[in-house]
Amino acid sequence: MGHNYAKPLTPEVRMERVFSRLPDNWAVTMERQNGESWSVWMQRPDGTQHHVTGPVLVDALEEVWRALR
């Protein structure tokens, strides 16, 4: 009996997925100060923006992307 389980995505693959879907005209800022949480900010061309902080960069990226898409 075969099993068709999806492999969990690695953080690298998740990050590449978000970056590959970002339009060229969106503004993106990512930063972290001395071991603190990551700060991710994005803005669409229409001026709508969203900001998230979190301990894991890819989680913050995905959260901001989902809020703005």
All heavy atoms as a GROMACS GRO file, in nm:
protein
  569
    1MET      N    1   0.085  -0.117   0.000
    1MET     CA    2   0.000   0.000   0.000
    1MET      C    3   0.089   0.123   0.000
    1MET      O    4   0.173   0.140   0.088
    1MET     CB    5  -0.090  -0.003   0.124
    1MET     CG    6  -0.179   0.116   0.133
    1MET     SD    7  -0.327   0.080   0.226
    1MET     CE    8  -0.286   0.135   0.387
    2GLY      N    9   0.075   0.210  -0.098
    2GLY     CA   10   0.159   0.329  -0.108
    2GLY      C   11   0.106   0.444  -0.025
    2GLY      O   12  -0.012   0.454   0.005
    3HIS      N   13   0.197   0.527   0.014
    3HIS     CA   14   0.160   0.646   0.090
    3HIS      C   15   0.203   0.768   0.010
    3HIS      O   16   0.312   0.772  -0.046
    3HIS     CB   17   0.230   0.647   0.226
    3HIS     CG   18   0.188   0.532   0.312
    3HIS    ND1   19   0.067   0.529   0.376
    3HIS    CD2   20   0.250   0.417   0.342
    3HIS    CE1   21   0.056   0.416   0.443
    3HIS    NE2   22   0.167   0.345   0.424
    4ASN      N   23   0.118   0.865   0.009
    4ASN     CA   24   0.147   0.987  -0.066
    4ASN      C   25   0.151   1.106   0.031
    4ASN      O   26   0.062   1.188   0.034
    4ASN     CB   27   0.042   1.009  -0.175
    4ASN     CG   28   0.080   1.124  -0.266
    4ASN    OD1   29   0.194   1.168  -0.265
    4ASN    ND2   30  -0.014   1.171  -0.343
    5TYR      N   31   0.254   1.109   0.113
    5TYR     CA   32   0.268   1.217   0.209
    5TYR      C   33   0.357   1.326   0.149
    5TYR      O   34   0.460   1.297   0.090
    5TYR     CB   35   0.332   1.168   0.339
    5TYR     CG   36   0.246   1.071   0.414
    5TYR    CD1   37   0.280   0.937   0.422
    5TYR    CD2   38   0.130   1.114   0.477
    5TYR    CE1   39   0.202   0.847   0.491
    5TYR    CE2   40   0.050   1.025   0.546
    5TYR     CZ   41   0.086   0.892   0.553
    5TYR     OH   42   0.008   0.804   0.622
    6ALA      N   43   0.317   1.450   0.167
    6ALA     CA   44   0.399   1.561   0.120
    6ALA      C   45   0.517   1.580   0.215
    6ALA      O   46   0.502   1.571   0.336
    6ALA     CB   47   0.316   1.688   0.115
    7LYS      N   48   0.633   1.603   0.157
    7LYS     CA   49   0.749   1.631   0.240
    7LYS      C   50   0.736   1.771   0.298
    7LYS      O   51   0.696   1.863   0.226
    7LYS     CB   52   0.879   1.624   0.158
    7LYS     CG   53   0.917   1.487   0.116
    7LYS     CD   54   1.057   1.477   0.060
    7LYS     CE   55   1.103   1.594  -0.021
    7LYS     NZ   56   1.230   1.574  -0.090
    8PRO      N   57   0.771   1.789   0.424
    8PRO     CA   58   0.769   1.924   0.479
    8PRO      C   59   0.872   2.012   0.406
    8PRO      O   60   0.980   1.966   0.371
    8PRO     CB   61   0.807   1.908   0.626
    8PRO     CG   62   0.827   1.764   0.649
    8PRO     CD   63   0.811   1.690   0.520
    9LEU      N   64   0.836   2.136   0.382
    9LEU     CA   65   0.926   2.227   0.313
    9LEU      C   66   1.034   2.277   0.409
    9LEU      O   67   1.006   2.310   0.523
    9LEU     CB   68   0.849   2.346   0.257
    9LEU     CG   69   0.743   2.314   0.153
    9LEU    CD1   70   0.668   2.440   0.114
    9LEU    CD2   71   0.806   2.250   0.032
   10THR      N   72   1.154   2.287   0.360
   10THR     CA   73   1.264   2.341   0.441
   10THR      C   74   1.248   2.493   0.447
   10THR      O   75   1.182   2.553   0.361
   10THR     CB   76   1.400   2.307   0.379
   10THR    OG1   77   1.410   2.374   0.253
   10THR    CG2   78   1.418   2.157   0.362
   11PRO      N   79   1.309   2.558   0.545
   11PRO     CA   80   1.303   2.704   0.550
   11PRO      C   81   1.355   2.770   0.423
   11PRO      O   82   1.300   2.871   0.378
   11PRO     CB   83   1.392   2.740   0.670
   11PRO     CG   84   1.387   2.618   0.757
   11PRO     CD   85   1.377   2.502   0.662
   12GLU      N   86   1.457   2.712   0.362
   12GLU     CA   87   1.512   2.768   0.238
   12GLU      C   88   1.411   2.764   0.124
   12GLU      O   89   1.395   2.858   0.048
   12GLU     CB   90   1.640   2.694   0.197
   12GLU     CG   91   1.756   2.714   0.292
   12GLU     CD   92   1.751   2.622   0.414
   12GLU    OE1   93   1.664   2.532   0.421
   12GLU    OE2   94   1.833   2.642   0.503
   13VAL      N   95   1.342   2.652   0.112
   13VAL     CA   96   1.241   2.636   0.005
   13VAL      C   97   1.123   2.731   0.031
   13VAL      O   98   1.072   2.794  -0.062
   13VAL     CB   99   1.193   2.490  -0.004
   13VAL    CG1  100   1.075   2.476  -0.099
   13VAL    CG2  101   1.307   2.400  -0.049
   14ARG      N  102   1.082   2.744   0.156
   14ARG     CA  103   0.973   2.835   0.190
   14ARG      C  104   1.010   2.980   0.155
   14ARG      O  105   0.929   3.054   0.100
   14ARG     CB  106   0.938   2.824   0.338
   14ARG     CG  107   0.872   2.692   0.374
   14ARG     CD  108   0.859   2.672   0.522
   14ARG     NE  109   0.789   2.781   0.588
   14ARG     CZ  110   0.802   2.810   0.717
   14ARG    NH1  111   0.884   2.741   0.795
   14ARG    NH2  112   0.734   2.910   0.770
   15MET      N  113   1.133   3.019   0.188
   15MET     CA  114   1.178   3.154   0.159
   15MET      C  115   1.184   3.179   0.008
   15MET      O  116   1.139   3.283  -0.041
   15MET     CB  117   1.314   3.180   0.223
   15MET     CG  118   1.352   3.326   0.224
   15MET     SD  119   1.499   3.362   0.321
   15MET     CE  120   1.450   3.309   0.482
   16GLU      N  121   1.238   3.084  -0.066
   16GLU     CA  122   1.244   3.097  -0.212
   16GLU      C  123   1.104   3.107  -0.271
   16GLU      O  124   1.082   3.183  -0.366
   16GLU     CB  125   1.319   2.978  -0.272
   16GLU     CG  126   1.326   2.980  -0.422
   16GLU     CD  127   1.396   3.103  -0.478
   16GLU    OE1  128   1.490   3.153  -0.414
   16GLU    OE2  129   1.354   3.150  -0.586
   17ARG      N  130   1.009   3.035  -0.216
   17ARG     CA  131   0.871   3.040  -0.265
   17ARG      C  132   0.812   3.180  -0.246
   17ARG      O  133   0.749   3.233  -0.337
   17ARG     CB  134   0.786   2.937  -0.192
   17ARG     CG  135   0.643   2.931  -0.243
   17ARG     CD  136   0.564   2.822  -0.179
   17ARG     NE  137   0.557   2.845  -0.035
   17ARG     CZ  138   0.500   2.763   0.051
   17ARG    NH1  139   0.449   2.650   0.009
   17ARG    NH2  140   0.497   2.790   0.178
   18VAL      N  141   0.836   3.241  -0.130
   18VAL     CA  142   0.785   3.377  -0.108
   18VAL      C  143   0.853   3.475  -0.202
   18VAL      O  144   0.787   3.555  -0.269
   18VAL     CB  145   0.805   3.421   0.039
   18VAL    CG1  146   0.769   3.568   0.057
   18VAL    CG2  147   0.722   3.335   0.132
   19PHE      N  148   0.986   3.470  -0.211
   19PHE     CA  149   1.060   3.563  -0.297
   19PHE      C  150   1.020   3.548  -0.444
   19PHE      O  151   1.012   3.647  -0.517
   19PHE     CB  152   1.210   3.546  -0.283
   19PHE     CG  153   1.264   3.599  -0.154
   19PHE    CD1  154   1.365   3.532  -0.088
   19PHE    CD2  155   1.216   3.716  -0.098
   19PHE    CE1  156   1.417   3.581   0.031
   19PHE    CE2  157   1.267   3.766   0.021
   19PHE     CZ  158   1.368   3.698   0.086
   20SER      N  159   0.995   3.427  -0.488
   20SER     CA  160   0.960   3.406  -0.629
   20SER      C  161   0.821   3.460  -0.661
   20SER      O  162   0.790   3.486  -0.778
   20SER     CB  163   0.967   3.258  -0.664
   20SER     OG  164   0.863   3.185  -0.601
   21ARG      N  165   0.737   3.479  -0.562
   21ARG     CA  166   0.601   3.528  -0.584
   21ARG      C  167   0.587   3.679  -0.565
   21ARG      O  168   0.482   3.734  -0.596
   21ARG     CB  169   0.505   3.455  -0.492
   21ARG     CG  170   0.494   3.309  -0.526
   21ARG     CD  171   0.405   3.235  -0.431
   21ARG     NE  172   0.397   3.095  -0.470
   21ARG     CZ  173   0.331   3.004  -0.402
   21ARG    NH1  174   0.268   3.036  -0.292
   21ARG    NH2  175   0.329   2.879  -0.444
   22LEU      N  176   0.689   3.744  -0.511
   22LEU     CA  177   0.682   3.888  -0.489
   22LEU      C  178   0.693   3.963  -0.621
   22LEU      O  179   0.789   3.943  -0.696
   22LEU     CB  180   0.795   3.934  -0.398
   22LEU     CG  181   0.779   3.910  -0.250
   22LEU    CD1  182   0.906   3.950  -0.176
   22LEU    CD2  183   0.660   3.984  -0.195
   23PRO      N  184   0.599   4.052  -0.649
   23PRO     CA  185   0.612   4.134  -0.770
   23PRO      C  186   0.732   4.228  -0.758
   23PRO      O  187   0.770   4.269  -0.648
   23PRO     CB  188   0.481   4.214  -0.772
   23PRO     CG  189   0.386   4.135  -0.686
   23PRO     CD  190   0.471   4.070  -0.581
   24ASP      N  191   0.791   4.263  -0.869
   24ASP     CA  192   0.909   4.350  -0.871
   24ASP      C  193   0.881   4.489  -0.814
   24ASP      O  194   0.973   4.555  -0.767
   24ASP     CB  195   0.963   4.365  -1.014
   24ASP     CG  196   1.022   4.237  -1.065
   24ASP    OD1  197   1.062   4.151  -0.984
   24ASP    OD2  198   1.030   4.221  -1.188
   25ASN      N  199   0.758   4.534  -0.818
   25ASN     CA  200   0.728   4.669  -0.774
   25ASN      C  201   0.683   4.679  -0.628
   25ASN      O  202   0.634   4.782  -0.585
   25ASN     CB  203   0.623   4.734  -0.867
   25ASN     CG  204   0.495   4.653  -0.874
   25ASN    OD1  205   0.484   4.545  -0.818
   25ASN    ND2  206   0.398   4.706  -0.945
   26TRP      N  207   0.700   4.573  -0.550
   26TRP     CA  208   0.671   4.578  -0.407
   26TRP      C  209   0.798   4.616  -0.332
   26TRP      O  210   0.907   4.568  -0.364
   26TRP     CB  211   0.625   4.442  -0.356
   26TRP     CG  212   0.483   4.408  -0.388
   26TRP    CD1  213   0.412   4.443  -0.498
   26TRP    CD2  214   0.396   4.328  -0.309
   26TRP    NE1  215   0.287   4.390  -0.494
   26TRP    CE2  216   0.274   4.319  -0.378
   26TRP    CE3  217   0.410   4.263  -0.189
   26TRP    CZ2  218   0.166   4.248  -0.328
   26TRP    CZ3  219   0.302   4.191  -0.139
   26TRP    CH2  220   0.181   4.184  -0.208
   27ALA      N  221   0.784   4.699  -0.229
   27ALA     CA  222   0.896   4.735  -0.143
   27ALA      C  223   0.905   4.632  -0.030
   27ALA      O  224   0.804   4.592   0.026
   27ALA     CB  225   0.875   4.874  -0.085
   28VAL      N  226   1.028   4.590   0.001
   28VAL     CA  227   1.050   4.489   0.106
   28VAL      C  228   1.170   4.531   0.190
   28VAL      O  229   1.274   4.568   0.136
   28VAL     CB  230   1.079   4.350   0.045
   28VAL    CG1  231   1.102   4.248   0.156
   28VAL    CG2  232   0.967   4.305  -0.046
   29THR      N  233   1.154   4.525   0.322
   29THR     CA  234   1.264   4.552   0.413
   29THR      C  235   1.267   4.441   0.517
   29THR      O  236   1.164   4.407   0.575
   29THR     CB  237   1.246   4.687   0.485
   29THR    OG1  238   1.236   4.789   0.388
   29THR    CG2  239   1.362   4.716   0.578
   30MET      N  240   1.386   4.384   0.539
   30MET     CA  241   1.406   4.282   0.642
   30MET      C  242   1.527   4.323   0.723
   30MET      O  243   1.630   4.358   0.668
   30MET     CB  244   1.434   4.145   0.579
   30MET     CG  245   1.324   4.094   0.492
   30MET     SD  246   1.370   3.942   0.406
   30MET     CE  247   1.486   4.005   0.286
   31GLU      N  248   1.513   4.318   0.856
   31GLU     CA  249   1.628   4.351   0.939
   31GLU      C  250   1.618   4.283   1.075
   31GLU      O  251   1.510   4.244   1.120
   31GLU     CB  252   1.643   4.502   0.956
   31GLU     CG  253   1.528   4.569   1.026
   31GLU     CD  254   1.545   4.720   1.033
   31GLU    OE1  255   1.638   4.774   0.970
   31GLU    OE2  256   1.465   4.783   1.102
   32ARG      N  257   1.734   4.273   1.138
   32ARG     CA  258   1.742   4.217   1.273
   32ARG      C  259   1.855   4.288   1.345
   32ARG      O  260   1.965   4.301   1.292
   32ARG     CB  261   1.768   4.067   1.269
   32ARG     CG  262   1.772   4.005   1.408
   32ARG     CD  263   1.780   3.857   1.400
   32ARG     NE  264   1.912   3.819   1.351
   32ARG     CZ  265   1.954   3.695   1.344
   32ARG    NH1  266   1.876   3.596   1.380
   32ARG    NH2  267   2.074   3.668   1.299
   33GLN      N  268   1.829   4.334   1.465
   33GLN     CA  269   1.927   4.406   1.543
   33GLN      C  270   1.985   4.316   1.653
   33GLN      O  271   1.912   4.270   1.740
   33GLN     CB  272   1.864   4.529   1.610
   33GLN     CG  273   1.806   4.629   1.513
   33GLN     CD  274   1.913   4.703   1.436
   33GLN    OE1  275   2.021   4.728   1.489
   33GLN    NE2  276   1.885   4.738   1.312
   34ASN      N  277   2.112   4.288   1.648
   34ASN     CA  278   2.185   4.217   1.754
   34ASN      C  279   2.111   4.099   1.817
   34ASN      O  280   2.091   4.093   1.938
   34ASN     CB  281   2.224   4.316   1.864
   34ASN     CG  282   2.319   4.421   1.812
   34ASN    OD1  283   2.403   4.393   1.727
   34ASN    ND2  284   2.307   4.543   1.862
   35GLY      N  285   2.068   4.006   1.735
   35GLY     CA  286   2.007   3.884   1.787
   35GLY      C  287   1.862   3.898   1.830
   35GLY      O  288   1.806   3.805   1.886
   36GLU      N  289   1.800   4.012   1.806
   36GLU     CA  290   1.659   4.029   1.840
   36GLU      C  291   1.573   3.963   1.732
   36GLU      O  292   1.622   3.900   1.640
   36GLU     CB  293   1.626   4.178   1.851
   36GLU     CG  294   1.700   4.248   1.963
   36GLU     CD  295   1.668   4.396   1.970
   36GLU    OE1  296   1.573   4.440   1.904
   36GLU    OE2  297   1.741   4.467   2.040
   37SER      N  298   1.443   3.981   1.743
   37SER     CA  299   1.352   3.925   1.644
   37SER      C  300   1.371   3.991   1.508
   37SER      O  301   1.418   4.104   1.498
   37SER     CB  302   1.206   3.944   1.688
   37SER     OG  303   1.178   3.866   1.801
   38TRP      N  304   1.333   3.919   1.404
   38TRP     CA  305   1.335   3.972   1.268
   38TRP      C  306   1.221   4.071   1.251
   38TRP      O  307   1.112   4.052   1.305
   38TRP     CB  308   1.320   3.860   1.166
   38TRP     CG  309   1.443   3.782   1.147
   38TRP    CD1  310   1.475   3.664   1.208
   38TRP    CD2  311   1.552   3.814   1.061
   38TRP    NE1  312   1.598   3.622   1.165
   38TRP    CE2  313   1.649   3.712   1.075
   38TRP    CE3  314   1.579   3.919   0.975
   38TRP    CZ2  315   1.768   3.712   1.005
   38TRP    CZ3  316   1.698   3.919   0.905
   38TRP    CH2  317   1.791   3.817   0.921
   39SER      N  318   1.245   4.173   1.174
   39SER     CA  319   1.144   4.271   1.139
   39SER      C  320   1.128   4.268   0.987
   39SER      O  321   1.226   4.285   0.915
   39SER     CB  322   1.188   4.410   1.185
   39SER     OG  323   1.097   4.507   1.141
   40VAL      N  324   1.006   4.244   0.940
   40VAL     CA  325   0.980   4.237   0.796
   40VAL      C  326   0.867   4.334   0.763
   40VAL      O  327   0.762   4.334   0.826
   40VAL     CB  328   0.939   4.094   0.752
   40VAL    CG1  329   0.905   4.091   0.604
   40VAL    CG2  330   1.049   3.995   0.784
   41TRP      N  331   0.893   4.419   0.664
   41TRP     CA  332   0.796   4.519   0.619
   41TRP      C  333   0.783   4.508   0.468
   41TRP      O  334   0.882   4.492   0.398
   41TRP     CB  335   0.846   4.658   0.657
   41TRP     CG  336   0.769   4.771   0.600
   41TRP    CD1  337   0.657   4.828   0.653
   41TRP    CD2  338   0.796   4.843   0.480
   41TRP    NE1  339   0.613   4.931   0.572
   41TRP    CE2  340   0.699   4.942   0.465
   41TRP    CE3  341   0.895   4.832   0.382
   41TRP    CZ2  342   0.697   5.029   0.357
   41TRP    CZ3  343   0.892   4.919   0.274
   41TRP    CH2  344   0.794   5.017   0.264
   42MET      N  345   0.660   4.513   0.418
   42MET     CA  346   0.634   4.512   0.274
   42MET      C  347   0.530   4.619   0.243
   42MET      O  348   0.444   4.649   0.325
   42MET     CB  349   0.578   4.378   0.227
   42MET     CG  350   0.676   4.266   0.225
   42MET     SD  351   0.600   4.118   0.152
   42MET     CE  352   0.718   3.995   0.202
   43GLN      N  353   0.541   4.673   0.120
   43GLN     CA  354   0.444   4.770   0.073
   43GLN      C  355   0.411   4.743  -0.073
   43GLN      O  356   0.500   4.728  -0.156
   43GLN     CB  357   0.498   4.912   0.087
   43GLN     CG  358   0.398   5.017   0.042
   43GLN     CD  359   0.448   5.158   0.066
   43GLN    OE1  360   0.550   5.180   0.128
   43GLN    NE2  361   0.374   5.256   0.016
   44ARG      N  362   0.281   4.738  -0.101
   44ARG     CA  363   0.235   4.723  -0.238
   44ARG      C  364   0.238   4.858  -0.308
   44ARG      O  365   0.243   4.963  -0.243
   44ARG     CB  366   0.091   4.670  -0.240
   44ARG     CG  367   0.077   4.532  -0.183
   44ARG     CD  368  -0.060   4.474  -0.206
   44ARG     NE  369  -0.170   4.565  -0.175
   44ARG     CZ  370  -0.288   4.526  -0.131
   44ARG    NH1  371  -0.315   4.399  -0.114
   44ARG    NH2  372  -0.382   4.613  -0.105
   45PRO      N  373   0.234   4.861  -0.442
   45PRO     CA  374   0.234   4.988  -0.516
   45PRO      C  375   0.116   5.080  -0.482
   45PRO      O  376   0.127   5.201  -0.494
   45PRO     CB  377   0.228   4.946  -0.662
   45PRO     CG  378   0.277   4.807  -0.664
   45PRO     CD  379   0.240   4.747  -0.532
   46ASP      N  380   0.005   5.023  -0.437
   46ASP     CA  381  -0.111   5.107  -0.402
   46ASP      C  382  -0.096   5.174  -0.265
   46ASP      O  383  -0.185   5.245  -0.220
   46ASP     CB  384  -0.240   5.026  -0.409
   46ASP     CG  385  -0.249   4.917  -0.302
   46ASP    OD1  386  -0.159   4.905  -0.217
   46ASP    OD2  387  -0.348   4.842  -0.304
   47GLY      N  388   0.017   5.150  -0.197
   47GLY     CA  389   0.044   5.212  -0.068
   47GLY      C  390   0.009   5.127   0.052
   47GLY      O  391   0.045   5.161   0.164
   48THR      N  392  -0.061   5.017   0.031
   48THR     CA  393  -0.094   4.928   0.142
   48THR      C  394   0.033   4.863   0.193
   48THR      O  395   0.113   4.812   0.117
   48THR     CB  396  -0.193   4.818   0.096
   48THR    OG1  397  -0.307   4.880   0.040
   48THR    CG2  398  -0.234   4.730   0.213
   49GLN      N  399   0.052   4.868   0.325
   49GLN     CA  400   0.173   4.810   0.382
   49GLN      C  401   0.140   4.726   0.505
   49GLN      O  402   0.033   4.739   0.564
   49GLN     CB  403   0.273   4.918   0.416
   49GLN     CG  404   0.219   5.032   0.499
   49GLN     CD  405   0.321   5.142   0.514
   49GLN    OE1  406   0.417   5.124   0.587
   49GLN    NE2  407   0.302   5.253   0.447
   50HIS      N  408   0.234   4.641   0.541
   50HIS     CA  409   0.217   4.554   0.657
   50HIS      C  410   0.355   4.527   0.717
   50HIS      O  411   0.454   4.520   0.644
   50HIS     CB  412   0.149   4.422   0.616
   50HIS     CG  413   0.099   4.342   0.731
   50HIS    ND1  414  -0.008   4.383   0.809
   50HIS    CD2  415   0.141   4.225   0.784
   50HIS    CE1  416  -0.029   4.292   0.903
   50HIS    NE2  417   0.060   4.196   0.890
   51HIS      N  418   0.358   4.512   0.848
   51HIS     CA  419   0.484   4.491   0.920
   51HIS      C  420   0.464   4.380   1.023
   51HIS      O  421   0.362   4.376   1.091
   51HIS     CB  422   0.524   4.621   0.990
   51HIS     CG  423   0.646   4.607   1.075
   51HIS    ND1  424   0.639   4.596   1.212
   51HIS    CD2  425   0.776   4.600   1.042
   51HIS    CE1  426   0.762   4.585   1.260
   51HIS    NE2  427   0.846   4.586   1.159
   52VAL      N  428   0.562   4.290   1.033
   52VAL     CA  429   0.557   4.180   1.129
   52VAL      C  430   0.696   4.164   1.190
   52VAL      O  431   0.796   4.180   1.121
   52VAL     CB  432   0.514   4.048   1.060
   52VAL    CG1  433   0.531   3.929   1.152
   52VAL    CG2  434   0.372   4.056   1.013
   53THR      N  435   0.700   4.130   1.318
   53THR     CA  436   0.826   4.091   1.381
   53THR      C  437   0.810   3.948   1.431
   53THR      O  438   0.701   3.906   1.469
   53THR     CB  439   0.864   4.182   1.499
   53THR    OG1  440   0.759   4.179   1.595
   53THR    CG2  441   0.887   4.324   1.453
   54GLY      N  442   0.920   3.874   1.430
   54GLY     CA  443   0.917   3.736   1.477
   54GLY      C  444   1.056   3.678   1.486
   54GLY      O  445   1.150   3.729   1.424
   55PRO      N  446   1.071   3.569   1.560
   55PRO     CA  447   1.202   3.510   1.580
   55PRO      C  448   1.257   3.436   1.457
   55PRO      O  449   1.377   3.416   1.444
   55PRO     CB  450   1.182   3.414   1.696
   55PRO     CG  451   1.037   3.380   1.692
   55PRO     CD  452   0.968   3.502   1.638
   56VAL      N  453   1.169   3.395   1.365
   56VAL     CA  454   1.210   3.319   1.246
   56VAL      C  455   1.178   3.402   1.122
   56VAL      O  456   1.062   3.438   1.098
   56VAL     CB  457   1.138   3.183   1.240
   56VAL    CG1  458   1.181   3.105   1.117
   56VAL    CG2  459   1.166   3.103   1.367
   57LEU      N  460   1.280   3.432   1.042
   57LEU     CA  461   1.265   3.518   0.926
   57LEU      C  462   1.159   3.468   0.828
   57LEU      O  463   1.071   3.542   0.786
   57LEU     CB  464   1.399   3.535   0.854
   57LEU     CG  465   1.396   3.615   0.724
   57LEU    CD1  466   1.342   3.755   0.745
   57LEU    CD2  467   1.535   3.617   0.662
   58VAL      N  468   1.165   3.342   0.793
   58VAL     CA  469   1.073   3.290   0.691
   58VAL      C  470   0.928   3.294   0.741
   58VAL      O  471   0.837   3.320   0.663
   58VAL     CB  472   1.113   3.148   0.644
   58VAL    CG1  473   1.092   3.044   0.751
   58VAL    CG2  474   1.039   3.111   0.516
   59ASP      N  475   0.905   3.274   0.869
   59ASP     CA  476   0.768   3.283   0.923
   59ASP      C  477   0.715   3.426   0.910
   59ASP      O  478   0.599   3.448   0.872
   59ASP     CB  479   0.764   3.240   1.070
   59ASP     CG  480   0.788   3.092   1.087
   59ASP    OD1  481   0.775   3.015   0.989
   59ASP    OD2  482   0.822   3.051   1.200
   60ALA      N  483   0.800   3.524   0.941
   60ALA     CA  484   0.759   3.665   0.930
   60ALA      C  485   0.733   3.701   0.784
   60ALA      O  486   0.635   3.770   0.753
   60ALA     CB  487   0.865   3.755   0.992
   61LEU      N  488   0.820   3.655   0.693
   61LEU     CA  489   0.801   3.682   0.550
   61LEU      C  490   0.667   3.627   0.501
   61LEU      O  491   0.592   3.694   0.430
   61LEU     CB  492   0.913   3.618   0.468
   61LEU     CG  493   1.040   3.696   0.450
   61LEU    CD1  494   1.148   3.607   0.390
   61LEU    CD2  495   1.018   3.818   0.364
   62GLU      N  496   0.639   3.502   0.536
   62GLU     CA  497   0.514   3.440   0.492
   62GLU      C  498   0.393   3.512   0.549
   62GLU      O  499   0.293   3.531   0.479
   62GLU     CB  500   0.511   3.293   0.531
   62GLU     CG  501   0.601   3.207   0.447
   62GLU     CD  502   0.602   3.061   0.490
   62GLU    OE1  503   0.573   3.030   0.608
   62GLU    OE2  504   0.634   2.978   0.405
   63GLU      N  505   0.402   3.556   0.674
   63GLU     CA  506   0.288   3.624   0.736
   63GLU      C  507   0.259   3.758   0.669
   63GLU      O  508   0.144   3.791   0.641
   63GLU     CB  509   0.316   3.645   0.885
   63GLU     CG  510   0.196   3.698   0.960
   63GLU     CD  511   0.219   3.705   1.109
   63GLU    OE1  512   0.305   3.631   1.162
   63GLU    OE2  513   0.148   3.784   1.174
   64VAL      N  514   0.364   3.834   0.640
   64VAL     CA  515   0.345   3.962   0.572
   64VAL      C  516   0.291   3.940   0.430
   64VAL      O  517   0.199   4.008   0.386
   64VAL     CB  518   0.478   4.042   0.567
   64VAL    CG1  519   0.464   4.165   0.481
   64VAL    CG2  520   0.521   4.080   0.706
   65TRP      N  521   0.347   3.842   0.361
   65TRP     CA  522   0.303   3.812   0.224
   65TRP      C  523   0.154   3.775   0.222
   65TRP      O  524   0.077   3.824   0.140
   65TRP     CB  525   0.387   3.698   0.167
   65TRP     CG  526   0.330   3.633   0.046
   65TRP    CD1  527   0.278   3.507   0.036
   65TRP    CD2  528   0.313   3.691  -0.083
   65TRP    NE1  529   0.233   3.483  -0.091
   65TRP    CE2  530   0.254   3.595  -0.168
   65TRP    CE3  531   0.344   3.814  -0.138
   65TRP    CZ2  532   0.224   3.618  -0.300
   65TRP    CZ3  533   0.314   3.837  -0.271
   65TRP    CH2  534   0.255   3.740  -0.350
   66ARG      N  535   0.112   3.692   0.316
   66ARG     CA  536  -0.029   3.650   0.320
   66ARG      C  537  -0.122   3.768   0.350
   66ARG      O  538  -0.231   3.774   0.297
   66ARG     CB  539  -0.049   3.543   0.427
   66ARG     CG  540   0.003   3.408   0.384
   66ARG     CD  541  -0.034   3.301   0.487
   66ARG     NE  542   0.041   3.181   0.458
   66ARG     CZ  543   0.135   3.131   0.537
   66ARG    NH1  544   0.166   3.188   0.650
   66ARG    NH2  545   0.199   3.021   0.501
   67ALA      N  546  -0.075   3.860   0.433
   67ALA     CA  547  -0.158   3.975   0.468
   67ALA      C  548  -0.178   4.070   0.351
   67ALA      O  549  -0.282   4.136   0.342
   67ALA     CB  550  -0.094   4.051   0.585
   68LEU      N  551  -0.082   4.077   0.260
   68LEU     CA  552  -0.087   4.174   0.151
   68LEU      C  553  -0.128   4.119   0.016
   68LEU      O  554  -0.162   4.196  -0.074
   68LEU     CB  555   0.049   4.243   0.135
   68LEU     CG  556   0.089   4.336   0.248
   68LEU    CD1  557   0.229   4.390   0.224
   68LEU    CD2  558  -0.011   4.450   0.260
   69ARG      N  559  -0.125   3.990  -0.004
   69ARG     CA  560  -0.153   3.939  -0.139
   69ARG      C  561  -0.297   3.952  -0.178
   69ARG      O  562  -0.386   3.977  -0.109
   69ARG     CB  563  -0.108   3.796  -0.155
   69ARG     CG  564  -0.178   3.698  -0.068
   69ARG     CD  565  -0.123   3.561  -0.092
   69ARG     NE  566  -0.185   3.472   0.006
   69ARG     CZ  567  -0.191   3.344  -0.004
   69ARG    NH1  568  -0.136   3.286  -0.105
   69ARG    NH2  569  -0.248   3.272   0.086
   0.00000   0.00000   0.00000
